[in-house]
């Protein structure tokens, strides 16, 4: 079901400070910079900053999937609890997350801009 790691999103209540710190750390600025989300490309993977994410949840890792709706249904059917329903975040990219039985939050991302391995 999982196609590989795609994205890690960190809560960033002080978005400007987090953006500055990661820009310095990574040696380059974000490729996507909006008040609701900042995204860095790190060797083809996404490091995201979300000012609206819960610090209590911590960072969420998003696994690539071919179909977010199907993957979410499978995760819930196997005992995970819905954390965030499927949401189109633009460009045909869909994300969702569940809470696994061990309490970990697992994210999934359907991104038509990333080739699905055969």
Secondary structure, 3 states (H helix, E strand, C coil): CCCEEEEEEEECCCHHHHHHHHHHHHCCCCCEEECCEEEEEECCEEEEEECCCCCCCCCEEEEECCCHHHHHHHHHHCCCEEEEEEEEEECCEEEEEEECCCCCEEEEEECCCCCCCC
